[in-house]
Structures are given as structure tokens and as C-alpha cells.
């Protein structure tokens, strides 16, 4: 029997916010304006359930490809179905030289996730297969739940789309091991997401970068920040028509600037 039938598969509602718990924060607009991007940001305080949001309409809009944020789901499905045995499982480099040097080598899941290796996760998706992948997208109710292109590119080519609200909800459930995957697998993915861990805060996230049908750059950062054992969940989604836009640098700078504006990084939240 396949592993994925060992888990009780109830539909997972991953949307997160309602009209009664949202504060739209106008002071966050300056970070989007100064970087000449459209987009949205949301932060959920887990203790109160309240959201701080910039651009609520975009936050709820299910019109954006997940790009490499889909590695969260791809990892969990790969682990649950046994296509990834554990986060140390190596997939051999196929010998094709790609633009990111860290991708041009044999990688295990942990390092492939942190380097955001497209080729590693394309191979994982091929091993999972379309039917099984579709089963899990339906079970999670992830985004538009559509695979209308190749199994190794549907999260990159606008076949599958997702909202920022769904992204934040997914990360929150992952943090609390509430997704329909074995707890040990959820813990593996969270370890791979934890990039900063010091006496003031813990910051875990996954980035994503893709292109819309009209050629605009779409960037994501989804994750959590924890201070004094108190988690907050966030999502940043930005879009630029500039073909030379430095997505790598800008999205992280924006996230750090916004979180600092909201009082984080001092260990006082």
C-alpha cells in the first residue's frame, strides 16, 4: 500500500484571514513604492489571530504562480510517498550546467531546498507522477489545484496558481504540524526553512521567483518569525515589469525592512 493512504485525508482549508481580524497598515506602502513594485504583505500574530496587511485585494487574489515556494509542498509529497527517503537523500546532478552554481552538483533534499534547486525538485516531481501529485493538490486544496502542463514545470509556468492568503495558511499549518503528512516529514521541511536562529529571533522562510504570462517578475517569501517562543506568520508577494529587476536582493531587503518597521529583530515582540 502506498504511504499516502496511511494518513487521514480530510480536506485542508489553507486560507487564513477573515474581515473581522484584519488591519490594513498604510505605512507599509512606502516599501513597495521605493522599490517600484506592486505587491502585498501580510503578517499574522498567532497569539491574537490578527493580521497586518498591505493591499488586501491582492492578498486574497488567487492569480499568482507559486514558483519555488511550491518546494514546500513538493518536499512533503515526496517524503510522504517515499520518493524522497529523508532530507539526506541525494539526487545525482544530470550534468547540465545551470545559471546557479549551487545547482550544478549532487544534492540532498536539505541542501536542494535551501539552494532552491529547480532541477532537484523537477526530478522529485517526475518520480511522484501526475496522478499522485494531483491527489495531493486536491487533498490540500492547494491553490487552483490544476496541473495542465508538464509534471516537472506546472508550478513554474502559470498552470498552477495560488493566493498569498493560502500561502500564509499553509505555512501556519506546517509550523504546527497540522498538514496531512507525517510529523517527522513536516519537521524536516521546517528545518530546511530555518535560515536565521539567534538569541533574539528565529526566521524560517521559502523564497520563490517566476514570471507571469506577460513577462513580469513575481517574487515570494513565505514563512514565520518567532520571538520569545511566539510565532508570527508572513507572506510577501511582489511584482515588477522590469526585466533587469534584482529580485534576489530586493525581496529579502523588503521583508527585513518591513519586519523591522513592525518591531521585529530585537527580541521584544
Secondary structure, 3 states (H helix, E strand, C coil): CCHHHHCCCCCCCCCCCCHHHEEECHHHHHHHHHCCCEEEEEEEECCCCEEEEECHHHHCCCCECCHHHHHHHHHHHHHHCCCCCCCCCEECCCCCCCCCHHHCCCEEHHHHHHHCCHHHHHHHHHHHCHHHHHHHHHHHCCCCCCCCCCCCCCCCCCCCCECHHHHHHHHHHHHCCCCCCCHHHHHHHHHHHEEEECCCCEEEEEEEEEECCCCCEEEEEEEEEEECCEEEEEEEEEEECCCCCCHHHHHHHHHHHHHHHCCCCCCCC
